[in-house]
Amino acid sequence: MNALTGTGRLFLLYLRRDRLVATCWVVFLPLLVVSQVASYETMLPTETDRVNFVAQVGGNAALTAFSGRLYGDALGNLAMWKIGDIAYTLVAFMAVLSVIRHTRAEEESGRAELVGSTVVGRFASLTASLLLAWAVSLAAGLLTALGMIGYGLDTPGSFTVALGMTGPGLVLAAVAGLAAQLTERARTAGAIAFTVLGLQYLIRFTADGGGILWLRWLSPNGWSHLMRPFGGDLWWVFLLPVAACLAISAAAYRLAARRDLGAGVLQSRPGPAVAAPGLRSSPAMAWRLERGQLLGWTGAYAGFSAITAGVANGIPEIAEQAGPQIEEFFRRYTASPDADLSDTFIWMVLLSLAGIATLYPMLSAVRLRAEETSGRAELLLSTPVGRVRWAGGHLLFAALGSLTTMTASGLAAGLVYGLTTGDVGAHLPRVLGAALSLVPAVWAVGAVGILALGLIPRWAVATVWVVFMFQQLFGEQIGPALGIDYWIANAVVPMHHIPKVLTGAEFDATPLLVLTVLAVALGGVGLTALKRRDLT
């Protein structure tokens, strides 16, 4: 027996447990990318149309920040410019979830100790989880390449796409494996890995948006862009994510060899023998559990907003010279043809952050489900605390947390934007008001989590991720790729019903009130169902 004994069996076990989720990822990601090829073929059928489009978008810093640089006018170039960065991020996102689930979450639940009592080596679980994440990343990339080749795109560029999609999965899976060795809690390990994921995206965003191109060499997403699919096919850049993956994985194995099973390298501090007076209520307990997440999200939102707002004033004012494609793009985010391009860029950033912020309240529902399945909720509910008080405390901080993160985003973006333009007094209230106007939409989407927790608890976690991905991708990507008009596709996304006050629209409280009432109604139905059903 050695440290890797049982790796193959555990890999098959993890593959069986993830057979549905892994299949969805491997099918969804190629369809997402290849559908963009079909979309651009329909939208820009001739080479002249594509050349004109590239001439319009190539020098636009706002579009470049979100999508990366455009290296050609072929269908493959346009498709990867539109969807490439999203695909790279989703592969990395999948890898983090998979590795954390099969490593730290298994140790936290105690199942890893049971498995470890059999003929299983010390590194078997970590190795099997990494192999699974890497295999799914590679499978998604290869199927995407085959789909592009089947659509008639050139083979070298298609396989460069496969490498570009695989790279972030390799690196972030290793990061998740390392994070799993550092902490005792799956939630904390996930927070560490997702923070790295967010930082590397921010580095790539800033590099392309601000013209600081050398920064791309510091980001896994940047490496995928530097491979230049269909625009040079620099396959050798793939050596960078491979090297980073090996180095980070080696660090993870070194830590795994030195720690106790179930423990993390960063030891938790022992708590007091007697609970503090402030923990004698359900909301106080919820605050104790939620505060770390709240502080992390608030800091991340403030930092990201400050950095992106710092480059907003440098966005070139090309709206007047732009062609019809660019005019149509910016018309989606503006309420007035005279809207300033920098204001439009800030509004686009706030919309993106609001879409991600919907995950905050939904993660609170996931936490409640975890408390329920672990048995801790049953112990708590054996006291005078009722189900509504127990869940209500978490939902209160979920709502306040969403408000806090968007407030931090608005304050940071407004302050930095005002400082760069020399008029803080004018821009700070405008940007802050725009950020706060998006909060009801965040609540409305987030309330779906508590609704699923009450009505379909077994599928609550899956529902959370499906809803999150749907509202992130359907309006901008999937809907138009399926031939649905942009305005119709986005009708199901609550954020696009908010008045565009930052780009010339008059403030209208009606959509905000409707979305707030919808959030309360969904949450109320979920709480009622939770109160009436059996636990677990």
C-alpha positions in Angstrom: 0.0 0.0 0.0 1.2 3.5 -0.8 -0.1 7.1 -0.7 -2.0 6.7 -4.0 -3.6 3.3 -3.3 -7.3 3.4 -4.2 -7.1 6.4 -6.4 -8.7 4.7 -9.4 -11.6 3.4 -7.3 -12.2 6.8 -5.8 -12.1 8.4 -9.2 -14.8 6.1 -10.4 -16.8 6.8 -7.2 -16.5 10.5 -7.7 -17.4 10.2 -11.3 -20.5 8.2 -10.5 -21.6 10.8 -7.9 -21.0 13.6 -10.4 -22.3 11.8 -13.4 -25.3 14.2 -13.8 -23.5 17.4 -13.0 -20.4 16.6 -15.0 -22.5 15.6 -18.0 -24.4 18.9 -17.8 -21.1 20.9 -17.8 -19.5 18.8 -20.6 -22.6 19.3 -22.8 -23.5 22.9 -21.8 -20.1 24.5 -22.3 -19.6 23.3 -25.9 -23.1 24.2 -26.8 -22.6 27.7 -25.3 -19.5 28.3 -27.4 -20.6 26.7 -30.6 -24.0 28.5 -30.5 -22.1 31.8 -30.6 -20.6 30.7 -34.0 -24.1 30.1 -35.3 -25.2 33.4 -33.9 -22.5 35.4 -35.6 -23.0 33.5 -38.9 -26.6 34.7 -38.9 -25.8 38.2 -37.7 -22.8 38.8 -39.9 -23.2 36.5 -43.0 -20.6 38.1 -45.2 -16.9 38.8 -44.8 -17.5 42.5 -45.4 -20.0 42.6 -42.5 -17.4 40.9 -40.2 -14.6 43.2 -41.2 -16.8 46.3 -40.5 -17.8 44.9 -37.2 -14.2 44.2 -36.1 -13.3 47.8 -37.2 -16.1 49.1 -34.9 -15.4 47.0 -31.8 -11.6 46.6 -32.0 -10.7 49.8 -30.4 -13.6 50.0 -27.9 -12.1 49.8 -24.4 -15.4 49.0 -22.7 -16.1 46.0 -24.8 -12.4 44.9 -24.7 -12.5 45.0 -20.8 -15.5 42.6 -20.7 -14.6 40.3 -23.6 -10.8 40.6 -24.2 -9.0 41.6 -27.3 -10.2 40.6 -30.8 -7.5 39.1 -33.1 -9.3 38.6 -36.4 -12.6 38.8 -38.3 -13.3 35.1 -38.8 -16.3 33.4 -37.2 -14.1 31.7 -34.7 -12.4 34.9 -33.7 -15.8 36.6 -33.1 -17.3 33.7 -31.2 -14.4 33.4 -28.8 -14.3 37.2 -28.4 -17.9 37.1 -27.4 -18.0 34.0 -25.2 -14.4 33.0 -24.6 -13.8 34.7 -21.3 -17.2 33.5 -19.9 -16.3 29.9 -20.9 -12.9 30.1 -19.3 -14.4 31.4 -16.1 -17.2 28.8 -16.0 -14.6 25.9 -16.5 -12.6 27.3 -13.5 -15.8 27.7 -11.5 -16.8 24.1 -12.2 -13.3 22.9 -11.2 -13.4 24.6 -7.8 -16.9 23.3 -6.9 -15.9 19.7 -7.9 -12.6 19.6 -5.9 -14.0 21.2 -2.8 -16.9 18.8 -2.8 -14.8 15.7 -3.0 -12.1 16.8 -0.6 -12.8 19.3 2.2 -16.6 18.7 2.2 -16.1 15.0 2.6 -13.7 15.4 5.5 -16.0 17.9 7.2 -18.9 15.5 6.9 -16.9 12.6 8.3 -17.3 10.4 5.2 -13.6 10.8 4.3 -12.6 9.2 7.6 -14.8 6.2 6.9 -13.4 5.8 3.4 -9.9 6.3 4.8 -10.3 3.4 7.2 -10.3 1.0 4.2 -7.3 0.3 1.9 -7.0 3.9 0.7 -3.8 5.9 0.6 -3.4 9.4 2.1 -3.3 11.2 -1.3 -6.0 9.1 -3.0 -8.9 11.4 -2.4 -7.0 14.6 -3.4 -5.6 12.9 -6.5 -9.0 11.5 -7.6 -10.8 14.8 -7.1 -8.1 16.7 -9.1 -8.2 14.1 -11.9 -11.9 14.4 -12.1 -11.9 18.2 -12.4 -9.1 18.1 -14.9 -10.9 15.4 -17.0 -14.1 17.3 -17.1 -12.3 20.5 -18.1 -10.4 18.7 -20.9 -13.6 16.9 -22.0 -15.5 20.2 -22.2 -12.6 21.8 -24.2 -12.3 18.8 -26.6 -16.0 18.6 -27.3 -16.0 22.4 -28.0 -13.2 21.9 -30.4 -15.0 19.0 -32.2 -18.1 21.1 -32.4 -16.3 24.0 -34.0 -14.5 21.7 -36.4 -17.9 20.2 -37.3 -19.2 23.7 -37.9 -16.4 24.2 -40.5 -13.9 26.2 -38.5 -10.2 25.4 -38.9 -8.7 22.6 -36.8 -5.7 24.3 -35.2 -7.8 27.2 -34.0 -10.4 24.8 -32.6 -7.9 22.8 -30.6 -6.4 26.1 -29.3 -9.9 26.8 -28.0 -9.8 23.4 -26.2 -6.5 24.3 -24.6 -7.7 27.7 -23.6 -10.8 26.2 -21.9 -8.8 23.5 -20.2 -6.1 25.8 -18.7 -8.2 27.7 -16.1 -9.7 24.4 -15.0 -6.3 22.9 -14.4 -5.1 25.9 -12.4 -8.2 26.5 -10.3 -8.7 22.8 -9.5 -5.2 22.9 -8.0 -6.0 26.1 -6.2 -9.1 24.5 -4.7 -7.0 21.4 -3.7 -4.6 23.7 -1.9 -7.4 25.6 -0.2 -8.9 22.4 1.0 -5.6 21.7 2.9 -5.6 25.1 4.6 -8.9 25.2 6.4 -11.3 22.9 8.3 -14.4 24.1 6.6 -15.6 23.6 3.0 -17.2 27.0 3.0 -13.9 28.7 3.9 -12.0 26.6 1.4 -14.5 27.6 -1.3 -14.2 31.2 -0.3 -10.4 31.1 -0.7 -10.6 29.4 -4.1 -13.3 31.7 -5.4 -11.4 34.7 -4.2 -8.5 33.6 -6.3 -10.9 33.1 -9.2 -12.3 36.6 -8.8 -8.8 38.2 -8.5 -7.5 36.5 -11.7 -10.6 37.7 -13.6 -10.1 41.2 -12.2 -6.5 41.2 -13.4 -7.5 40.2 -16.9 -10.3 42.7 -16.9 -8.0 45.5 -15.8 -5.3 44.5 -18.3 -7.6 44.6 -21.3 -9.8 47.5 -20.2 -6.9 49.7 -19.1 -4.5 48.8 -21.8 -2.0 47.3 -19.3 -1.5 44.2 -21.4 1.4 42.7 -19.5 -0.9 42.0 -16.6 -2.5 39.2 -18.7 0.6 37.1 -18.0 -0.5 37.0 -14.3 -3.9 35.5 -14.9 -5.1 32.0 -16.0 -7.9 33.7 -18.0 -5.3 36.0 -19.4 -3.2 33.0 -20.5 -6.2 31.6 -22.4 -6.6 34.9 -24.2 -2.9 35.0 -25.0 -3.2 31.6 -26.8 -5.2 33.6 -29.4 -7.5 31.0 -30.9 -7.9 31.5 -34.6 -5.6 34.5 -34.4 -2.2 33.0 -34.2 -2.8 29.8 -32.2 0.1 30.2 -29.6 -0.2 26.7 -28.2 3.0 27.1 -26.2 1.3 29.5 -23.8 -0.6 26.4 -22.5 2.7 25.5 -20.7 2.0 28.3 -18.2 -1.2 26.8 -16.8 0.3 23.4 -16.8 3.4 24.7 -14.8 1.2 26.6 -12.4 -1.1 23.6 -11.9 1.9 21.3 -11.1 3.4 23.9 -8.7 0.2 24.5 -6.8 -0.7 20.8 -6.7 2.8 20.0 -5.3 2.1 22.5 -2.6 -1.3 20.9 -1.9 0.3 17.4 -1.6 3.0 18.7 0.7 0.4 20.2 3.1 -1.8 17.1 2.8 1.2 15.0 4.0 1.7 17.2 7.1 -1.8 17.7 8.5 -4.3 15.5 10.4 -7.3 14.1 8.6 -10.2 16.5 9.2 -7.9 19.4 10.3 -6.5 22.2 8.3 -3.1 23.7 8.2 -4.7 26.9 9.6 -6.0 25.7 12.9 -9.3 27.1 14.2 -9.2 28.9 17.4 -11.0 27.2 20.3 -14.1 29.0 21.3 -15.1 30.1 24.8 -16.7 27.6 27.1 -19.8 29.8 27.5 -21.5 31.6 24.6 -21.4 35.3 24.6 -24.6 37.1 25.5 -24.9 38.4 22.0 -25.4 34.8 20.7 -28.6 34.2 22.6 -30.9 34.7 19.7 -31.4 33.2 16.3 -30.5 36.4 14.4 -27.3 36.7 16.5 -26.3 33.1 15.6 -27.0 33.9 11.9 -24.8 37.0 12.1 -22.0 34.9 13.7 -22.2 32.4 10.8 -22.7 35.0 8.0 -20.3 37.7 9.0 -17.2 36.3 7.4 -19.0 35.9 4.1 -20.4 39.4 4.4 -17.0 41.0 5.0 -15.4 39.1 2.2 -18.1 40.0 -0.3 -18.1 43.6 0.7 -14.4 44.0 0.4 -14.3 42.3 -2.9 -17.1 44.4 -4.4 -15.6 47.6 -3.1 -12.1 46.7 -4.5 -13.4 45.5 -7.9 -15.7 48.6 -8.3 -12.9 51.0 -7.4 -10.5 49.4 -9.9 -12.9 49.3 -12.8 -14.2 52.9 -12.1 -10.6 54.0 -12.2 -10.4 53.2 -15.9 -13.9 54.4 -16.8 -12.7 58.0 -17.4 -10.2 56.7 -19.9 -12.8 54.9 -22.0 -12.5 56.5 -25.5 -15.5 58.5 -26.5 -16.2 56.8 -29.8 -20.0 56.5 -29.7 -20.5 59.2 -32.3 -18.1 57.6 -34.7 -19.2 54.0 -34.1 -21.1 52.0 -36.6 -24.6 50.4 -36.2 -23.4 47.3 -34.4 -21.7 49.3 -31.6 -24.6 51.8 -31.5 -27.0 48.9 -31.0 -24.8 47.4 -28.3 -24.6 50.5 -26.2 -28.3 51.2 -26.8 -29.0 48.2 -24.7 -27.5 49.9 -21.7 -28.4 53.5 -22.2 -31.7 55.3 -21.9 -30.5 58.4 -23.9 -28.5 58.7 -27.1 -26.6 61.4 -25.4 -25.4 59.2 -22.5 -21.8 59.5 -21.7 -19.8 56.4 -22.6 -18.0 56.4 -19.2 -21.4 56.4 -17.4 -22.5 53.5 -19.6 -19.3 51.6 -18.7 -20.0 52.1 -15.0 -23.6 51.0 -15.4 -22.4 47.8 -17.2 -20.1 47.1 -14.3 -22.9 47.6 -11.8 -25.2 45.3 -13.8 -22.6 42.6 -13.8 -22.0 42.9 -10.1 -25.7 42.8 -9.4 -26.0 39.6 -11.4 -23.2 38.0 -9.3 -24.7 39.4 -6.1 -27.8 37.3 -6.5 -25.6 34.4 -5.4 -25.2 36.0 -2.0 -28.8 35.4 -0.7 -29.0 32.1 -2.5 -25.9 30.9 -0.7 -27.7 31.6 2.5 -30.4 29.1 1.4 -27.7 26.6 0.6 -26.2 27.1 4.1 -29.7 26.5 5.7 -29.9 23.2 3.6 -26.4 22.2 4.8 -27.4 22.9 8.4 -30.5 20.7 7.9 -28.8 17.7 6.3 -25.9 17.8 8.8 -28.4 17.5 11.7 -27.3 20.7 13.4 -30.7 22.3 12.5 -32.6 19.5 14.3 -30.6 20.1 17.4 -31.2 23.8 17.3 -34.9 23.4 16.6 -35.2 21.1 19.6 -34.9 24.3 21.7 -37.6 27.1 21.8 -36.3 28.4 18.5 -38.9 27.8 15.7 -38.2 27.2 12.1 -39.3 30.6 10.9 -37.1 32.3 13.4 -34.2 30.1 12.5 -34.5 30.6 8.8 -35.6 34.2 9.1 -32.4 35.2 10.9 -30.3 33.9 8.0 -32.6 35.5 5.4 -32.4 38.8 7.2 -28.7 38.9 6.9 -28.9 37.6 3.3 -31.1 40.6 2.4 -28.9 43.1 4.4 -25.8 41.5 2.9 -27.0 42.1 -0.6 -27.7 45.7 0.3 -24.3 46.1 1.9 -22.3 44.7 -1.0 -24.1 46.9 -3.6 -23.8 49.9 -1.3 -20.0 49.3 -1.1 -19.9 48.9 -4.8 -21.7 52.1 -5.5 -19.7 54.1 -2.9 -16.3 52.8 -4.2 -17.2 53.3 -7.9 -18.7 56.7 -7.3 -15.9 57.9 -5.2 -13.1 56.8 -7.6 -15.1 57.9 -10.7 -15.6 61.3 -9.1 -11.9 61.6 -8.1 -10.7 60.8 -11.6 -13.1 63.3 -13.2 -12.7 66.0 -10.5 -16.3 66.1 -9.5 -17.0 63.7 -6.6 -20.1 65.7 -5.5 -21.8 65.1 -8.8 -20.9 61.5 -9.5 -20.9 59.8 -6.1 -24.7 60.2 -5.5 -25.5 59.2 -9.1 -23.5 56.0 -9.0 -24.5 55.1 -5.5 -28.2 55.6 -6.4 -27.8 53.4 -9.5 -26.2 50.6 -7.4 -28.9 50.7 -4.8 -31.7 50.7 -7.5 -30.5 47.2 -8.5 -30.9 45.7 -4.9 -34.6 44.7 -5.4 -33.7 42.8 -8.5 -31.0 41.0 -6.5 -33.5 40.1 -3.8 -36.1 38.8 -6.3 -33.6 36.4 -7.8 -32.1 35.4 -4.5 -35.6 34.6 -3.1 -35.8 31.7 -5.4 -33.3 29.9 -3.2 -35.5 30.0 -0.1 -38.5 29.0 -2.3 -36.6 25.9 -3.5 -35.5 25.2 0.1 -39.1 25.1 1.3 -40.7 23.3 -1.7 -38.0 21.1 -3.2 -35.3 20.8 -0.5 -33.6 17.8 -2.2 -33.1 19.9 -5.3 -32.5 23.2 -3.6 -28.8 23.4 -4.2 -29.1 22.4 -7.8 -31.9 24.9 -8.3 -29.7 27.7 -6.9 -26.9 27.1 -9.4 -29.3 26.6 -12.3 -31.1 29.9 -11.6 -27.9 31.7 -11.0 -26.4 30.5 -14.3 -29.7 31.2 -16.2 -30.0 34.8 -15.2 -26.3 35.3 -15.9 -26.3 33.9 -19.4 -29.7 33.6 -20.9 -30.4 37.3 -21.7 -26.9 38.1 -23.1 -25.7 34.8 -24.5 -28.0 31.8 -24.7 -31.2 33.6 -25.8 -29.7 35.5 -28.7 -27.7 32.4 -29.7 -31.0 30.5 -29.9 -32.4 33.2 -32.2 -34.4 35.0 -29.5 -34.3 38.8 -29.8 -32.1 40.4 -27.2 -34.9 42.5 -25.7 -37.2 39.5 -25.3 -34.5 37.3 -23.9 -33.6 39.9 -21.2 -37.3 40.3 -20.2 -36.8 37.3 -17.9 -33.8 39.0 -16.2 -34.9 41.3 -13.4 -31.9 43.6 -13.6 -33.0 44.8 -17.1 -36.3 46.1 -15.7 -34.5 48.6 -13.5 -34.5 52.2 -14.8 -31.2 53.1 -16.3 -30.9 56.2 -14.2 -27.1 56.5 -14.8 -27.5 56.7 -18.5 -30.4 59.2 -18.9 -33.5 57.5 -17.6 -36.0 59.1 -15.2 -36.3 57.4 -11.9 -39.3 55.1 -11.6 -40.1 53.4 -8.3 -42.6 51.0 -9.8 -40.2 48.2 -11.0 -38.4 48.4 -7.7 -41.6 48.0 -5.7 -42.8 45.2 -7.9 -39.5 43.3 -7.5 -39.4 43.9 -3.8 -43.0 42.5 -3.4 -42.0 39.5 -5.6 -39.0 38.8 -3.4 -41.2 39.0 -0.3 -43.8 36.7 -1.8 -41.3 34.1 -2.9 -39.5 34.1 0.4 -42.9 33.9 2.3 -44.0 30.9 0.3 -40.6 29.2 0.9 -40.8 29.9 4.6 -44.3 28.6 4.8 -43.4 25.4 3.0 -40.3 25.0 5.3 -42.5 25.3 8.3 -44.9 22.6 7.1 -42.6 20.0 5.7 -40.5 17.4 7.5 -36.8 18.1 8.1 -34.3 16.4 5.7 
